[in-house]
Amino acid sequence: RGKIVGVVGGDHASPLGAIMAVAERHPGLGVLHIDAHADLRAAYQGFSHSHASIMHNVLTRVPGVARITQVGLRDLCANEMQVIRGDDRLRSFFDHEMARAQFEGRSFASLTREIVATLPRQVYVSFDIDGLDPSLCPGTGTPVPGGLSFHQASYLLGEVARSGRRIVGFDLCEVAPGADPSSIDGIVGARMLYKLIGWALRSADETGKA
């Protein structure tokens, strides 16, 4: 009925059903995957529906997904790299390569345009909070040095909307505030959810399908 569905995790295995449903509704779907990890393992610790397997399951079980664009990757295994190199549905932007490009004078805006250009018109955003710098999500389960700033992530989402693409669904996973009331995890998670909702609605307006 034209609704934009957002999933709030939880473990990053949580949104598989939502991605399946959105891809059925929008064949040729692109997934913008923001994460420190590739999540392309066939199984992790013997479990095929692990948080480390979500994008493997999308590739192998969701034929309606035509593209997965990964941003912020900085922790993956050799088998995952083989998958990235061997499947043309995947386009991966590694954190160290993005950082080096910026150190050498390339703007983040230019990098973002390159990222967005890989995506089809209908986009599902799968956002693991550990795609951000770990100072913004210290309580998450598998933090990794590096990552996007809050403003970089928001800018990337904004560029998807401003490009004329439509964000047709999203998830935000692995936010873990814990018991510490002073933790920044919950604040960052809530504000990033706010940004996801806002840019999804803006993208619907931009395409005339609100």
C-alpha positions as YAML, in Angstrom:
chain: A
units: angstrom
residues:
- id: 1
  name: ARG
  ca: [0.00, 0.00, 0.00]
- id: 2
  name: GLY
  ca: [2.92, 2.34, -0.54]
- id: 3
  name: LYS
  ca: [4.21, 2.12, 3.02]
- id: 4
  name: ILE
  ca: [7.93, 2.40, 3.77]
- id: 5
  name: VAL
  ca: [8.85, -0.40, 6.16]
- id: 6
  name: GLY
  ca: [11.74, 0.00, 8.59]
- id: 7
  name: VAL
  ca: [13.15, -2.77, 10.80]
- id: 8
  name: VAL
  ca: [14.93, -1.98, 14.05]
- id: 9
  name: GLY
  ca: [17.29, -4.70, 15.31]
- id: 10
  name: GLY
  ca: [18.61, -6.49, 17.11]
- id: 11
  name: ASP
  ca: [21.07, -8.76, 15.47]
- id: 12
  name: HIS
  ca: [21.80, -7.99, 11.82]
- id: 13
  name: ALA
  ca: [20.18, -11.28, 10.81]
- id: 14
  name: SER
  ca: [16.84, -9.63, 11.69]
- id: 15
  name: PRO
  ca: [15.96, -7.93, 8.38]
- id: 16
  name: LEU
  ca: [16.18, -10.90, 5.97]
- id: 17
  name: GLY
  ca: [12.40, -11.31, 5.81]
- id: 18
  name: ALA
  ca: [11.91, -7.60, 5.19]
- id: 19
  name: ILE
  ca: [14.48, -7.59, 2.39]
- id: 20
  name: MET
  ca: [12.74, -10.59, 0.81]
- id: 21
  name: ALA
  ca: [9.38, -8.83, 0.92]
- id: 22
  name: VAL
  ca: [10.69, -5.52, -0.43]
- id: 23
  name: ALA
  ca: [12.56, -7.29, -3.25]
- id: 24
  name: GLU
  ca: [9.38, -9.16, -4.19]
- id: 25
  name: ARG
  ca: [7.56, -5.84, -4.38]
- id: 26
  name: HIS
  ca: [10.43, -4.09, -6.21]
- id: 27
  name: PRO
  ca: [12.28, -6.57, -8.49]
- id: 28
  name: GLY
  ca: [15.73, -5.30, -9.43]
- id: 29
  name: LEU
  ca: [16.15, -3.86, -5.94]
- id: 30
  name: GLY
  ca: [19.46, -2.46, -4.77]
- id: 31
  name: VAL
  ca: [20.69, -2.87, -1.19]
- id: 32
  name: LEU
  ca: [22.91, -0.17, 0.28]
- id: 33
  name: HIS
  ca: [24.75, -2.06, 3.02]
- id: 34
  name: ILE
  ca: [26.57, 0.14, 5.55]
- id: 35
  name: ASP
  ca: [28.69, -2.03, 7.82]
- id: 36
  name: ALA
  ca: [32.18, -2.70, 9.16]
- id: 37
  name: HIS
  ca: [31.74, -6.31, 8.05]
- id: 38
  name: ALA
  ca: [30.90, -7.91, 4.72]
- id: 39
  name: ASP
  ca: [28.40, -10.37, 6.29]
- id: 40
  name: LEU
  ca: [29.00, -12.79, 3.42]
- id: 41
  name: ARG
  ca: [29.81, -15.94, 5.41]
- id: 42
  name: ALA
  ca: [27.79, -19.01, 4.48]
- id: 43
  name: ALA
  ca: [27.62, -19.72, 8.21]
- id: 44
  name: TYR
  ca: [29.22, -18.43, 11.39]
- id: 45
  name: GLN
  ca: [29.92, -20.82, 14.27]
- id: 46
  name: GLY
  ca: [27.76, -23.36, 12.47]
- id: 47
  name: PHE
  ca: [24.73, -21.07, 12.16]
- id: 48
  name: SER
  ca: [23.61, -20.13, 8.64]
- id: 49
  name: HIS
  ca: [21.26, -17.38, 9.81]
- id: 50
  name: SER
  ca: [23.95, -15.52, 11.72]
- id: 51
  name: HIS
  ca: [24.45, -11.76, 11.71]
- id: 52
  name: ALA
  ca: [27.64, -12.59, 9.76]
- id: 53
  name: SER
  ca: [25.59, -14.27, 7.00]
- id: 54
  name: ILE
  ca: [22.86, -11.75, 6.20]
- id: 55
  name: MET
  ca: [24.27, -10.61, 2.85]
- id: 56
  name: HIS
  ca: [25.20, -14.17, 1.87]
- id: 57
  name: ASN
  ca: [21.56, -15.09, 2.44]
- id: 58
  name: VAL
  ca: [20.38, -12.10, 0.42]
- id: 59
  name: LEU
  ca: [22.64, -13.11, -2.48]
- id: 60
  name: THR
  ca: [21.60, -16.75, -2.44]
- id: 61
  name: ARG
  ca: [17.94, -16.53, -1.42]
- id: 62
  name: VAL
  ca: [16.58, -13.22, -2.74]
- id: 63
  name: PRO
  ca: [16.59, -13.22, -6.55]
- id: 64
  name: GLY
  ca: [14.85, -9.85, -6.65]
- id: 65
  name: VAL
  ca: [18.01, -8.12, -5.41]
- id: 66
  name: ALA
  ca: [20.10, -7.02, -8.39]
- id: 67
  name: ARG
  ca: [22.83, -5.12, -6.52]
- id: 68
  name: ILE
  ca: [24.40, -4.96, -3.09]
- id: 69
  name: THR
  ca: [26.60, -1.91, -2.57]
- id: 70
  name: GLN
  ca: [28.67, -2.20, 0.60]
- id: 71
  name: VAL
  ca: [30.18, 0.83, 2.33]
- id: 72
  name: GLY
  ca: [32.65, 1.03, 5.21]
- id: 73
  name: LEU
  ca: [33.98, -2.54, 5.08]
- id: 74
  name: ARG
  ca: [37.07, -3.08, 7.21]
- id: 75
  name: ASP
  ca: [36.78, -6.56, 8.75]
- id: 76
  name: LEU
  ca: [36.24, -9.63, 6.56]
- id: 77
  name: CYS
  ca: [37.67, -13.08, 5.91]
- id: 78
  name: ALA
  ca: [39.37, -14.56, 2.83]
- id: 79
  name: ASN
  ca: [36.24, -16.44, 1.77]
- id: 80
  name: GLU
  ca: [34.20, -13.25, 1.85]
- id: 81
  name: MET
  ca: [36.78, -11.50, -0.33]
- id: 82
  name: GLN
  ca: [36.48, -14.32, -2.85]
- id: 83
  name: VAL
  ca: [32.72, -13.80, -2.95]
- id: 84
  name: ILE
  ca: [33.18, -10.05, -3.48]
- id: 85
  name: ARG
  ca: [35.60, -10.66, -6.35]
- id: 86
  name: GLY
  ca: [33.46, -13.36, -7.93]
- id: 87
  name: ASP
  ca: [29.92, -11.94, -7.89]
- id: 88
  name: ASP
  ca: [29.15, -8.95, -10.10]
- id: 89
  name: ARG
  ca: [26.06, -8.13, -8.06]
- id: 90
  name: LEU
  ca: [28.40, -6.90, -5.32]
- id: 91
  name: ARG
  ca: [30.17, -3.54, -5.26]
- id: 92
  name: SER
  ca: [32.24, -3.00, -2.13]
- id: 93
  name: PHE
  ca: [33.77, 0.26, -0.91]
- id: 94
  name: PHE
  ca: [36.43, -0.55, 1.66]
- id: 95
  name: ASP
  ca: [37.02, 1.81, 4.55]
- id: 96
  name: HIS
  ca: [40.80, 1.99, 4.09]
- id: 97
  name: GLU
  ca: [40.43, 2.79, 0.39]
- id: 98
  name: MET
  ca: [37.92, 5.54, 1.09]
- id: 99
  name: ALA
  ca: [40.19, 7.01, 3.79]
- id: 100
  name: ARG
  ca: [43.23, 6.92, 1.53]
- id: 101
  name: ALA
  ca: [41.36, 8.64, -1.29]
- id: 102
  name: GLN
  ca: [40.39, 11.45, 1.07]
- id: 103
  name: PHE
  ca: [43.94, 11.75, 2.46]
- id: 104
  name: GLU
  ca: [45.11, 12.18, -1.13]
- id: 105
  name: GLY
  ca: [42.66, 14.97, -1.84]
- id: 106
  name: ARG
  ca: [39.44, 13.38, -3.03]
- id: 107
  name: SER
  ca: [36.29, 14.78, -1.47]
- id: 108
  name: PHE
  ca: [33.77, 12.66, 0.39]
- id: 109
  name: ALA
  ca: [31.11, 14.16, -1.87]
- id: 110
  name: SER
  ca: [32.90, 12.71, -4.90]
- id: 111
  name: LEU
  ca: [33.16, 9.29, -3.26]
- id: 112
  name: THR
  ca: [29.49, 9.43, -2.36]
- id: 113
  name: ARG
  ca: [28.48, 10.17, -5.95]
- id: 114
  name: GLU
  ca: [30.46, 7.10, -7.05]
- id: 115
  name: ILE
  ca: [28.72, 4.96, -4.42]
- id: 116
  name: VAL
  ca: [25.24, 6.17, -5.32]
- id: 117
  name: ALA
  ca: [25.88, 5.66, -9.04]
- id: 118
  name: THR
  ca: [26.19, 1.91, -8.45]
- id: 119
  name: LEU
  ca: [22.62, 1.67, -7.13]
- id: 120
  name: PRO
  ca: [19.43, 1.06, -9.13]
- id: 121
  name: ARG
  ca: [16.36, 3.29, -8.78]
- id: 122
  name: GLN
  ca: [14.79, 1.40, -5.85]
- id: 123
  name: VAL
  ca: [17.02, 1.10, -2.79]
- id: 124
  name: TYR
  ca: [16.79, -0.74, 0.51]
- id: 125
  name: VAL
  ca: [19.22, 0.54, 3.18]
- id: 126
  name: SER
  ca: [20.65, -2.08, 5.54]
- id: 127
  name: PHE
  ca: [22.52, -0.19, 8.25]
- id: 128
  name: ASP
  ca: [24.62, -1.95, 10.88]
- id: 129
  name: ILE
  ca: [25.57, 0.69, 13.44]
- id: 130
  name: ASP
  ca: [29.15, -0.63, 13.52]
- id: 131
  name: GLY
  ca: [29.56, 0.91, 10.08]
- id: 132
  name: LEU
  ca: [30.12, 4.10, 12.07]
- id: 133
  name: ASP
  ca: [33.25, 5.06, 13.95]
- id: 134
  name: PRO
  ca: [33.24, 2.95, 17.15]
- id: 135
  name: SER
  ca: [33.39, 6.06, 19.33]
- id: 136
  name: LEU
  ca: [29.75, 6.52, 18.27]
- id: 137
  name: CYS
  ca: [28.69, 2.95, 19.07]
- id: 138
  name: PRO
  ca: [31.03, 1.56, 21.77]
- id: 139
  name: GLY
  ca: [28.43, -0.91, 23.03]
- id: 140
  name: THR
  ca: [27.82, -2.68, 19.72]
- id: 141
  name: GLY
  ca: [28.82, -6.32, 19.55]
- id: 142
  name: THR
  ca: [31.71, -6.17, 17.07]
- id: 143
  name: PRO
  ca: [33.17, -2.63, 16.90]
- id: 144
  name: VAL
  ca: [36.05, -2.05, 14.47]
- id: 145
  name: PRO
  ca: [38.37, 1.00, 14.25]
- id: 146
  name: GLY
  ca: [37.64, 3.33, 11.36]
- id: 147
  name: GLY
  ca: [34.23, 3.84, 9.84]
- id: 148
  name: LEU
  ca: [31.94, 6.68, 8.86]
- id: 149
  name: SER
  ca: [31.16, 9.73, 10.92]
- id: 150
  name: PHE
  ca: [27.53, 10.46, 11.74]
- id: 151
  name: HIS
  ca: [27.48, 13.32, 9.24]
- id: 152
  name: GLN
  ca: [29.09, 11.24, 6.49]
- id: 153
  name: ALA
  ca: [26.47, 8.54, 6.89]
- id: 154
  name: SER
  ca: [23.67, 11.08, 6.83]
- id: 155
  name: TYR
  ca: [25.17, 12.77, 3.77]
- id: 156
  name: LEU
  ca: [25.33, 9.43, 1.95]
- id: 157
  name: LEU
  ca: [21.67, 8.72, 2.69]
- id: 158
  name: GLY
  ca: [20.81, 12.23, 1.57]
- id: 159
  name: GLU
  ca: [22.61, 11.78, -1.72]
- id: 160
  name: VAL
  ca: [20.58, 8.64, -2.40]
- id: 161
  name: ALA
  ca: [17.40, 10.67, -1.96]
- id: 162
  name: ARG
  ca: [18.66, 13.69, -3.89]
- id: 163
  name: SER
  ca: [19.73, 11.50, -6.82]
- id: 164
  name: GLY
  ca: [16.11, 10.64, -7.63]
- id: 165
  name: ARG
  ca: [16.40, 7.13, -6.24]
- id: 166
  name: ARG
  ca: [13.76, 5.94, -3.83]
- id: 167
  name: ILE
  ca: [14.47, 4.40, -0.43]
- id: 168
  name: VAL
  ca: [11.75, 1.74, -0.30]
- id: 169
  name: GLY
  ca: [12.75, 0.14, 3.01]
- id: 170
  name: PHE
  ca: [15.49, 0.11, 5.60]
- id: 171
  name: ASP
  ca: [16.82, -1.47, 8.75]
- id: 172
  name: LEU
  ca: [19.03, -0.25, 11.59]
- id: 173
  name: CYS
  ca: [20.68, -3.04, 13.56]
- id: 174
  name: GLU
  ca: [23.19, -3.83, 16.29]
- id: 175
  name: VAL
  ca: [22.53, -0.70, 18.39]
- id: 176
  name: ALA
  ca: [23.33, -1.75, 21.96]
- id: 177
  name: PRO
  ca: [23.06, 0.99, 24.60]
- id: 178
  name: GLY
  ca: [23.51, -1.44, 27.49]
- id: 179
  name: ALA
  ca: [22.83, -0.50, 31.09]
- id: 180
  name: ASP
  ca: [24.88, 2.71, 31.13]
- id: 181
  name: PRO
  ca: [22.45, 5.68, 30.97]
- id: 182
  name: SER
  ca: [25.27, 7.96, 29.83]
- id: 183
  name: SER
  ca: [26.11, 5.74, 26.84]
- id: 184
  name: ILE
  ca: [26.11, 7.50, 23.51]
- id: 185
  name: ASP
  ca: [24.93, 4.36, 21.70]
- id: 186
  name: GLY
  ca: [21.24, 5.01, 22.22]
- id: 187
  name: ILE
  ca: [21.52, 8.68, 21.30]
- id: 188
  name: VAL
  ca: [23.38, 7.95, 18.07]
- id: 189
  name: GLY
  ca: [21.07, 5.05, 17.23]
- id: 190
  name: ALA
  ca: [17.94, 7.15, 17.74]
- id: 191
  name: ARG
  ca: [19.27, 10.03, 15.68]
- id: 192
  name: MET
  ca: [20.40, 7.75, 12.88]
- id: 193
  name: LEU
  ca: [16.94, 6.16, 12.84]
- id: 194
  name: TYR
  ca: [15.50, 9.68, 12.59]
- id: 195
  name: LYS
  ca: [17.77, 10.37, 9.61]
- id: 196
  name: LEU
  ca: [16.82, 7.09, 7.91]
- id: 197
  name: ILE
  ca: [13.12, 7.86, 8.25]
- id: 198
  name: GLY
  ca: [13.60, 11.43, 7.07]
- id: 199
  name: TRP
  ca: [15.63, 10.57, 3.99]
- id: 200
  name: ALA
  ca: [13.29, 7.72, 3.09]
- id: 201
  name: LEU
  ca: [10.33, 10.11, 3.16]
- id: 202
  name: ARG
  ca: [12.31, 12.74, 1.27]
- id: 203
  name: SER
  ca: [13.18, 10.19, -1.42]
- id: 204
  name: ALA
  ca: [9.49, 9.37, -1.84]
- id: 205
  name: ASP
  ca: [8.76, 13.07, -2.29]
- id: 206
  name: GLU
  ca: [11.61, 13.44, -4.80]
- id: 207
  name: THR
  ca: [10.21, 10.64, -6.97]
- id: 208
  name: GLY
  ca: [6.61, 11.82, -6.67]
- id: 209
  name: LYS
  ca: [5.50, 8.67, -4.87]
- id: 210
  name: ALA
  ca: [4.92, 9.89, -1.34]
...
